[in-house]
Amino acid sequence: MSTITNYEKEVVNQAQTRRATTEFINIVNDLWYDKSIELVLFRNPLVDKRASEVLNLINYAGEFVAKPISINDALAIAKAIQSIDLPPSKLDIGKLAYESHLNEHVSDDKVDFVKEKLKDATQASEIQPKDVVLYGFGRIGRLLARELSSKMGKGSQLRLRAVVTRGEITESVLEKRASLLSIDSVHGEFLGTVQVDVENKALIINGTTVYMISAKGPEEIDYTSYGINDALIIDNTGAFRDKEALSRHLKAKGAAKVLLTAPGKGVPNIVHGVNHLENNPDTIDIFSAASCTTNAITPVLKVMEDNFGIKKGHLETIHAYTNDQNLVDNMHSKYRRGRAAALNMVITETGAGKAVSKALPALAGKLTSNAIRVPVPNGSLAILNLQLNQETTAEAVNAILKQFALEGDLVEQIQFSLKNELVSSDIVGTTAPSIFDSKATIADGDTVVLYIWYDNEYGYSHQVMRLAKHIAKVRRYTYY
């Protein structure tokens, strides 16, 4: 009889939990679309999430901070945020819930607690929206288009205004571009609407017009004729890699800044969270967001260098195959990359070991690197074999990296995984560029081996977005 009674209570509790989750989701979406206030849970997005996704994130949050964080905690804080006057901002409700558990004097009414924690928000400077043009519409370009459109809110930050490609913009081309944006074999369906405007040679994404512009070269475009001014040009073609070539973008009317989504020569290579504050967008016009691998390893390497010191190390990247490999065996400028990408593990080179030193000069000459392309379309792994300046243990290394994943300047960059059986498909769709696999850490005296997963498309795209907001000076008030 007691078993039946307990089950009935579980059913009631489950229904109450779902009801609270639905109310929480409604508040999250209202705050975003009405006030441009974005709530996240330990940096995990909450806007447009399903109840099951939210509850899984709540469970992760409780395990991550070892506190009994519940959906009711999140709901109470969300209601408090909704009740006070705040500017456009990005607030980590997981961190707020964690801090409320640390403070035994916080009552069920969280308004005063939230007001105190967010008191600096009222001093946030007003931001002006920035027009964005995507130069190229490949894997990264389309992911950026998805994120720029879905995270537009009230349009107070980055505004996607145009996409530049080669070739004539016909109805057929527009339809194909729309289809590739709407449905992706790796990242699934775009949770928005994409329509074709043949007359204006544009895509209507979530109800806003994005012009499709054809150009043979950057300098020939007049963006102002499309109503686009002072724009940030995000070049994801890979065709222009040095300062001279990238400067061609600045000759176009209506262009103001350039961001390259690849390693660049003669321009600052930025890993957001590590060295972005060292490069002032008031005095610099061209930036590089470095590579996906550099963004994955540099945050973790910074933590290790700052806390243990690194004598030397080797990076081995187990990387998903990419468009520059052949689908089947065929001629290629490089022998191994000519072999069928989906059938072979392919040894190749990576410049990530040297590229790290551009963001962390202390590591110059200390890292060697290599890469193996493997038969998965997305989701990669970096293995760092490091010799440190001091002896340590796996527990000590994990504790330090967990601390930096919870608070500090790298909370957007490092996600601390607690999963026992993490595999590459698990990390697809993760916004952090570095997913630290805490269960895989190996330590032996002064030598450690660290495993860092990364979504080489989605996680990197979010780093590009973070850097774009810094360059465009539209970074909202954040509480992490």
Summary of the structure (lengths in Angstrom):
residues: 480
radius of gyration: 23.2
end to end distance: 47.4
largest distance: 79.5
contacts: 1611
relative contact order: 0.11
helix: 40%
strand: 24%
